[in-house]
Amino acid sequence: MTGEEKNLLARREGLALLIGGAAAGALIRPRAAAAQPSDVEQLERLLVLEHRLASLYELALARDAIDPRLGRTLLDHEREHVRGLEQTLRARGRRSPRATVPPPRLGAALGSRAGFARFAIDLESETVSTYQEVLATLRNTRLLLPLGSIMTSSAQHVVALREVAGEDLLARP
C-alpha cells in the first residue's frame, strides 16, 4: 500500500468515526434536551432568585445594614428585574409563579455593613451564575438580550458590594 493509499484510508476511517460520533450525538441530544427545563421553568427559577434579592435589600434597609442610597438603588433594580420576569412569564401564559420565595437567612450578616455586603455578594454571585446557566440553555433567543442585561446588572451589584466589603472589586469567585 502506497503512502497516498494509507492517507486515503486514514481519512475514510476518520470520516467514519466522525459520522458515527455525529449519529450517536444526534441520538443522545434529544434525550438531553428533553431533560432540560423549559424556558418558563427557567424564568421561574430566575424570578425566585430576584424575589430573594429584593427581600434581602428590603430587610437590609429596614435594619440599616446597607447604606440607604445604595440599598434603595439595588432594591429598585431587583424590583425592576422581578417586574420584567413576571411580565415575560405572563406573556407565556403563566399568571403567577409556582415557586415560593424563602426568606433569606442572614444571621450575623446584619451586624455590620461589610458583613451584609459579603452575604449579599454570595447571593448576587449565585444569581449571576444561574443567569449564565439559563442563558446557555434557553430555547427562545429573544430572551437573551433582556436576561443578559439583568445578569449584567447583578454583576454590577457584586462590584458595588465588594467595594462596601473592602474586597478587590474585580476578583473572581
C-alpha positions in Angstrom: 0.0 0.0 0.0 1.4 3.4 -1.0 1.6 6.4 1.3 -1.3 8.0 -0.7 -3.5 5.0 -0.2 -2.7 4.9 3.5 -3.7 8.6 3.8 -6.9 8.0 1.9 -7.7 5.0 4.2 -6.9 7.0 7.3 -9.2 9.9 6.1 -12.0 7.4 5.4 -11.6 5.9 8.9 -11.6 9.3 10.4 -14.7 10.3 8.4 -16.5 7.1 9.5 -15.6 7.9 13.1 -16.8 11.5 12.7 -20.1 10.4 11.1 -20.6 7.7 13.8 -19.9 10.2 16.5 -22.4 12.7 15.0 -25.0 10.0 14.7 -24.5 9.0 18.3 -24.7 12.6 19.3 -28.0 13.0 17.4 -29.4 10.1 19.3 -28.2 11.4 22.6 -29.2 15.1 22.1 -33.0 14.7 22.1 -32.8 12.9 25.5 -30.6 15.7 26.9 -32.9 18.4 25.5 -35.9 16.6 26.9 -34.3 16.6 30.4 -33.7 20.4 30.2 -36.2 22.6 32.0 -38.5 24.6 29.8 -37.9 28.4 29.3 -40.8 29.1 31.6 -39.3 26.9 34.3 -36.0 28.7 33.9 -37.7 32.1 34.1 -39.5 31.0 37.3 -36.1 29.9 38.7 -34.7 33.3 38.0 -37.8 35.0 39.4 -37.3 33.2 42.7 -33.7 34.5 42.9 -34.8 38.0 42.1 -37.5 37.9 44.7 -35.0 36.7 47.3 -32.6 39.6 46.5 -35.4 42.1 46.7 -36.4 40.7 50.1 -32.8 40.8 51.2 -32.4 44.5 50.3 -35.7 45.4 51.9 -34.6 43.8 55.2 -31.1 45.4 55.0 -32.6 48.8 54.6 -35.0 48.2 57.5 -32.1 47.1 59.7 -29.6 49.8 58.5 -27.3 47.0 57.3 -26.6 48.9 54.0 -26.1 52.5 53.0 -29.6 53.8 52.3 -28.7 55.2 48.9 -27.0 52.0 47.7 -29.7 49.9 49.2 -32.5 51.8 47.5 -30.7 51.6 44.2 -30.2 47.8 44.5 -33.7 47.3 45.7 -35.1 49.3 42.8 -33.1 47.2 40.3 -34.3 44.0 41.9 -37.9 45.2 41.7 -37.4 46.0 38.0 -36.0 42.6 37.4 -38.9 41.0 39.2 -41.4 43.1 37.1 -39.7 42.2 33.9 -39.6 38.5 34.6 -43.2 38.5 35.8 -44.3 40.3 32.5 -42.4 37.7 30.5 -44.0 34.8 32.3 -47.5 36.4 31.9 -46.8 36.7 28.1 -46.2 32.9 28.1 -49.5 32.2 29.8 -48.2 31.9 33.4 -50.3 34.0 35.7 -48.3 33.6 38.9 -45.0 31.9 39.6 -45.3 28.4 41.0 -42.2 28.8 43.1 -42.3 30.4 46.6 -39.7 32.7 48.0 -37.9 31.5 51.1 -36.9 34.3 53.4 -33.2 35.0 53.2 -31.2 33.7 56.2 -29.0 36.5 57.3 -28.0 35.8 60.9 -24.8 37.6 61.8 -24.6 39.3 58.4 -26.9 42.1 59.6 -24.3 43.0 62.3 -22.3 45.3 60.0 -22.5 46.8 56.6 -19.4 44.9 55.5 -20.8 41.6 56.8 -24.0 42.2 55.0 -22.2 43.1 51.8 -20.2 39.8 51.9 -23.5 37.9 52.4 -25.2 39.8 49.5 -22.1 39.2 47.3 -22.7 35.5 47.7 -26.4 35.7 46.7 -25.7 38.1 43.8 -22.9 35.8 42.6 -25.2 32.8 42.7 -27.7 34.7 40.7 -25.2 35.7 38.1 -24.1 32.1 37.8 -27.7 31.0 37.4 -28.3 33.5 34.7 -25.2 32.2 32.9 -26.6 28.6 33.1 -30.1 29.7 31.9 -28.7 31.8 29.0 -26.8 28.8 27.8 -29.9 26.6 27.6 -32.7 29.0 26.5 -34.7 27.9 23.5 -36.2 31.4 22.9 -33.3 33.5 21.6 -35.4 36.7 22.0 -34.9 36.4 25.8 -31.1 36.5 25.5 -30.8 40.3 25.5 -33.1 41.2 28.3 -31.9 38.3 30.6 -28.3 39.2 29.7 -29.0 42.8 30.7 -30.3 41.6 34.1 -27.3 39.4 34.6 -25.0 42.3 33.9 -26.9 44.4 36.4 -26.4 41.7 39.0 -22.7 41.6 38.2 -22.5 45.3 38.8 -24.2 44.8 42.1 -21.4 42.4 43.1 -18.8 45.1 42.2 -20.6 47.7 44.3 -21.0 45.3 47.3 -17.3 44.3 47.0 -16.4 48.0 47.5 -18.5 48.2 50.6 -16.9 44.9 51.9 -13.4 46.3 51.2 -12.7 43.5 48.7 -11.0 43.5 45.3 -13.6 45.0 43.0 -12.9 42.6 40.1 -12.0 39.4 42.0 -13.3 36.2 40.6 -15.3 34.0 43.0 
